[in-house]
Amino acid sequence: MDKYTIEKFKPEHANYILSFGEVENYSKEYDTKDLVCEDSWTGFYLGQPIACGGIQRMWEGVAEVWIIIQHGKNRHKFFMLKNIKNKLEETIKLRNYKRVQSTVRADFNEGIKFAEWFGMESEGLMKQYGPDGKDYLRLARIE
C-alpha cells in the first residue's frame, strides 16, 4: 500500500476527520452527505483520511469549493492539501469555472490560509451565518 493515496470522497471520510475536533458538535450541525458531488476527493495517509475537498457546481461558470482538514497536529496535511489543490485546479479548467467561492468559519485560521493560498480573496464577513451560529467569511476567486 502507498503511504499517500487519493480516493473519491465518501461522507464517512469527513466524519472521521471531523471527529478530531475541527468543529464542535459536528454530527448535529453538519450533514456530511451534503458534501458528496462529482468532483470531490479524500487524501489518505496509511489508509486514514487526513484531508478532503471538493468543488460543487452551482450554475454555469460558478462553483463552491469545500475543504475539511484534520484539526491540530497533522504533519502530512500540507502534502495532501497540495494534491487536493491540484485536483481543484484541474477541475476549474475542465469545467470552465469563472468564479469559485468558499465559506470559511471566521475563526478557522487554517481554512482561511488555505483559501488565500488557493487564490481566493475575502468578500466580507457573514455574521451568524453557520448552523453553529458563528461568523463566516465569504472568499472567492475570479478567473
Secondary structure in CASP SS format (residue, H / E / C, confidence):
PFRMAT SS
TARGET T0000
AUTHOR 0000-0000-0000
METHOD secondary structure of the structure
MODEL  1
M C 1.00
D C 1.00
K C 1.00
Y E 1.00
T E 1.00
I E 1.00
E E 1.00
K E 1.00
F C 1.00
K C 1.00
P H 1.00
E H 1.00
H H 1.00
A H 1.00
N H 1.00
Y H 1.00
I H 1.00
L H 1.00
S C 1.00
F C 1.00
G C 1.00
E C 1.00
V C 1.00
E C 1.00
N C 1.00
Y H 1.00
S H 1.00
K H 1.00
E H 1.00
Y C 1.00
D C 1.00
T H 1.00
K H 1.00
D H 1.00
L H 1.00
V C 1.00
C C 1.00
E C 1.00
D C 1.00
S E 1.00
W E 1.00
T E 1.00
G E 1.00
F E 1.00
Y E 1.00
L C 1.00
G C 1.00
Q E 1.00
P E 1.00
I E 1.00
A E 1.00
C E 1.00
G E 1.00
G E 1.00
I E 1.00
Q E 1.00
R E 1.00
M E 1.00
W E 1.00
E C 1.00
G C 1.00
V E 1.00
A E 1.00
E E 1.00
V E 1.00
W E 1.00
I E 1.00
I E 1.00
I E 1.00
Q C 1.00
H C 1.00
G C 1.00
K C 1.00
N C 1.00
R C 1.00
H C 1.00
K H 1.00
F H 1.00
F H 1.00
M H 1.00
L H 1.00
K H 1.00
N H 1.00
I H 1.00
K H 1.00
N H 1.00
K H 1.00
L H 1.00
E H 1.00
E H 1.00
T H 1.00
I H 1.00
K H 1.00
L H 1.00
R H 1.00
N C 1.00
Y C 1.00
K C 1.00
R E 1.00
V E 1.00
Q E 1.00
S E 1.00
T E 1.00
V E 1.00
R E 1.00
A C 1.00
D C 1.00
F C 1.00
N H 1.00
E H 1.00
G H 1.00
I H 1.00
K H 1.00
F H 1.00
A H 1.00
E H 1.00
W H 1.00
F C 1.00
G C 1.00
M C 1.00
E E 1.00
S E 1.00
E E 1.00
G E 1.00
L E 1.00
M E 1.00
K C 1.00
Q C 1.00
Y C 1.00
G C 1.00
P C 1.00
D C 1.00
G C 1.00
K C 1.00
D C 1.00
Y E 1.00
L E 1.00
R E 1.00
L E 1.00
A E 1.00
R E 1.00
I E 1.00
E C 1.00
END
